[in-house]
Amino acid sequence: MDLRRRALAKLFLSAIAFTGLSPLFAVAQTRSDESVKSGQTVSEDQLEKSIKASFGGGFSVLSHSKTDGVTFAKIENFGNEYTVSSKNMLDWEIIESTLNK
């Protein structure tokens, strides 16, 4: 019976991982979306975590501002500076880069 239970648990966990439906992730995502939609200011730690989650751990935040619900940030990585923007703090877009200069 233990073998069947373990096999069922592995199958269940594999299905969760495959579909990306983690209950803890869903709760955290909902709270994050609610705080952004409610217009609450985002702390520097939250901003930095969001940027590092999108671009990677090697980036550092130089400055940031929020205008008309859009967050802008200047970030740096190995001497290259980027200006990025996001409406929802999840999807970041590179607006300007010093790589082209």
N, C-alpha and C positions, 0 to 999 in steps of 0.2 A: 504494500500500500504506500510506503514511503517513496518508492521509486516513481510511482504514478503521480503522487502529489508534487514531487520535485519537477518532474517533466511538465506538469501542468503549470507550475509556477514559472518555469523557464519560458514556456510558450507564452504565457500572459505577459511577462516582462519584455519579451522580444516584440510582441505586438504593440506594446506601449512605446517602446523605443523606435519601432519602425514608423508608426504613425505620428510620433512626436507629441503625443497627448499625455503629458505628465501633469498630474493634478497640481503639484506644487508650482510648476511653471505657469499653468493657467491662472492660478491665484495671484502670483507675482505679476504676471503680465496685466491682469485686470487692474490691480492696484496702481501700477505704473501708468497705464492709460488714463485712469481716473484722475490722478494727480496732474497730469499734463492737460487734460481737457478742462479741469476746473480752474486753470489759470494760475495755479500755485507756482511760486518761484521755485526753481530747481537749484539745489545746493551745488557748490562746486564739486563735491565728491560724486554726486549723482551724474553731473555732466561729464566728469572725467571717466567714470565707469562706463557710461553710454558710448563715449567716443572710443575708448579702449576696446569695448566689445565689438564695435564696428570695424575699426582699423587695425587693432592689435595693441599689444602691451608696450611697444616701444615708443608710442606717441605721448607727448606731454602737451597740456593745454597752456597756451601763453596768455590768452584773454578770451572773453566771451561777452555777448550782449544779446538782448532779445528785443525784436521789433515786430510789431503787428502779429504776434503769435509765432514768429519764426526765430529760432535760436541760431545765432552765428557764433563761430569760434575760430580762433587762430590756433593752429596746432603745429607742432614741430617734431621732426624725426630725422636724426642724423644730419642736422644742419639745414634740412629742407623744410620750408614753411608752407603750410596749406591754409586756405580759408575754406571752412566747411559750413553747411547750413542744414537745418532739420526743422520740420514742422511738428514732428511728434516725438522727438528725442530717440527714435528707434532707427529711422532710415536717414543716413547722413549722405550728403552730396558734396563733392569737392567743387568749389566755385573757382578757386584760383590756386596756383601752385608756383613755387619758385624753381621747379625743375625745368620749366620751359625758358627760363631767362638765362 
